[in-house]
Amino acid sequence: MNAYLIILAIVVMLIMLVNIYVILDISKFPYSKRRQKWMWTNVVLFLPLFGSLIYFLIGKKILSEN
């Protein structure tokens, strides 16, 4: 039983670290893209695991465009 809790804690911490990395990555884009930045930040915060995956697959390309 305790092993499952330890594994669960590690998984939750990893998801939190990935979310923090993604939010910091989003914040590096210019202020002129603030609406897109807010949208992606909300996606990552409200859908922690899937939001990060979606951002890495789609969002980074969208924010990188001019």
C-alpha positions as CSV (number, residue, x, y, z in Angstrom):
1,M,0.0,0.0,0.0
2,N,2.8,2.5,0.9
3,A,4.6,1.7,-2.3
4,Y,1.6,2.9,-4.3
5,L,1.4,6.1,-2.4
6,I,5.1,6.8,-3.0
7,I,4.7,6.1,-6.8
8,L,1.6,8.3,-6.9
9,A,3.5,11.1,-5.1
10,I,6.4,10.8,-7.6
11,V,4.0,10.9,-10.5
12,V,2.2,14.0,-9.2
13,M,5.5,15.7,-8.5
14,L,6.7,15.0,-12.1
15,I,3.5,16.4,-13.5
16,M,3.8,19.5,-11.4
17,L,7.4,20.0,-12.5
18,V,6.4,19.6,-16.2
19,N,3.6,22.1,-15.7
20,I,6.0,24.6,-14.1
21,Y,8.4,24.2,-17.0
22,V,5.6,24.7,-19.5
23,I,4.3,27.8,-17.8
24,L,7.8,29.3,-17.6
25,D,8.3,28.5,-21.3
26,I,5.0,30.2,-22.2
27,S,6.1,33.3,-20.2
28,K,9.2,33.7,-22.4
29,F,7.1,34.7,-25.5
30,P,6.6,38.4,-26.2
31,Y,4.0,40.5,-24.5
32,S,2.3,41.1,-27.8
33,K,1.0,37.5,-27.7
34,R,-0.6,37.9,-24.3
35,R,-4.0,36.5,-25.3
36,Q,-2.4,33.3,-26.6
37,K,-0.2,33.1,-23.6
38,W,-3.2,33.4,-21.2
39,M,-5.1,30.8,-23.2
40,W,-2.2,28.3,-23.1
41,T,-1.5,29.0,-19.4
42,N,-5.2,28.2,-18.6
43,V,-5.1,25.0,-20.7
44,V,-2.0,23.8,-18.8
45,L,-3.4,24.7,-15.4
46,F,-6.9,23.2,-15.9
47,L,-5.7,20.1,-17.8
48,P,-2.4,19.4,-16.1
49,L,-1.1,16.3,-17.9
50,F,-3.0,16.7,-21.2
51,G,-2.5,20.5,-21.3
52,S,1.3,20.1,-21.2
53,L,1.2,17.5,-23.9
54,I,-1.1,19.6,-26.1
55,Y,1.2,22.6,-25.6
56,F,4.3,20.7,-26.6
57,L,2.6,19.2,-29.7
58,I,0.6,22.3,-30.9
59,G,1.0,25.4,-28.7
60,K,4.7,26.0,-29.0
61,K,4.4,26.1,-32.8
62,I,1.5,28.5,-32.6
63,L,3.3,30.9,-30.2
64,S,6.5,30.8,-32.3
65,E,4.7,32.0,-35.4
66,N,4.8,35.7,-36.2
